[in-house]
């Protein structure tokens, strides 16, 4: 049974105005957690893509590598920490006219990496494979700041170009990139509710994604044996106790969400 992970973190984008601070710490924290407590090998089976290496083609290739040859009993993790946004629906399949995107280092607004692209890659997930998708990003076209102290907390959102914003509905809601992934049998942990943003925050003197930091803490509080439901419930509690309004979301089949996090799916 294989255990593989693709961990993507982007602090530095080509435009310095888009700089984040906690994304590299996020992928290091998740990498350490998976290797120390969940049996992920300390070799090429855990791959990190950071900053300028986290291009669109590298992320797509990494996801294809992650899923290549997957079989029942395997445990796979895709963790993304960086900016997210929305663009006008490219494929004509969205009721609200919007596609959700993540923002690679070389983001091309004309050809972005959308929720449809992720669905296409993950759509053939074999039965019995545990694929956990963790998205510590937000996807709003409105505003970059989160919290009262902008120096300490920044929302992980990018504005589309002005020409594109004019095509977006002014009353648009914010949805979670990757919601379609859960329909394939994957598990989705998203950083916030649809009308919220995910914080890039100074936590005890070091920047982290608030979701990633408190998700890892919740896992540790449960002694690395909690279910997905218990873990996300603990993450929500810790975020609220520490003054964050964002409410992490959990999607997936009940039978899997009631099982242990990052563990093989029990045979029926």
ZINORQUI-V85272 format. One line per field, one symbol per residue. ss: DSSP state (a for helix, b for strand, c for the rest). phi: phi as a letter, one per 30 degrees, with the letter a starting at -180 (. if undefined). burial: + if it has 24 or more other C-alpha atoms within 12 Angstrom, else -. A space follows every 50 residues. Layout:
# ZINORQUI-V85272
ss=???
phi=???
burial=???
This chain:
# ZINORQUI-V85272
ss=ccbbbbbbbccccccaaaccccaaaaaaaaaaaaaaaccccccccbbbbb aaaccaaaaaaaaaaaacccccccbbbbbbbccbbbbbcccccccccbbb bbccccccaaacbbaaaaaaaacccccccbbbbbbbccccccccbccccc ccbbbcbccccaaaacccccccccccccaaaaacccbbbbccccccccbb bbbccbbbbaaaaaaaaaaaacccccbaaaaaaaaaaaaaacccccccbb bccaaaaccbcccccccc
phi=.dbbbcccbbdccededcdcbcddddddddedddddbbiddcbddbcccb hddddedddddddddecdidbejdbbbccbbldbabbeedciccdcibcc bccdececddbdccddddedddeceddiccccccccabbccbiccbjdcd dcbbdcbcddeeddddcdddcdccccejedddddjdccccdaddcbbcdc bdchibdbdeedddddddddddhibddddddddddedddddcicddcecb bldeddddcddhbedddd
burial=-++++++++++++----++++++++++++++-++---+++----++++++ ++++++-+++-++++++--+-+++++++++++++++++++-------+++ +++++++-+--++++++++-+++-+-++++++++++++++++-++++--- -+++++++++-------+---+++++++++++-+++++++++++++++++ +++---++++++++++++++---+-++++++++++++++----+++++++ +++--++++++++++---
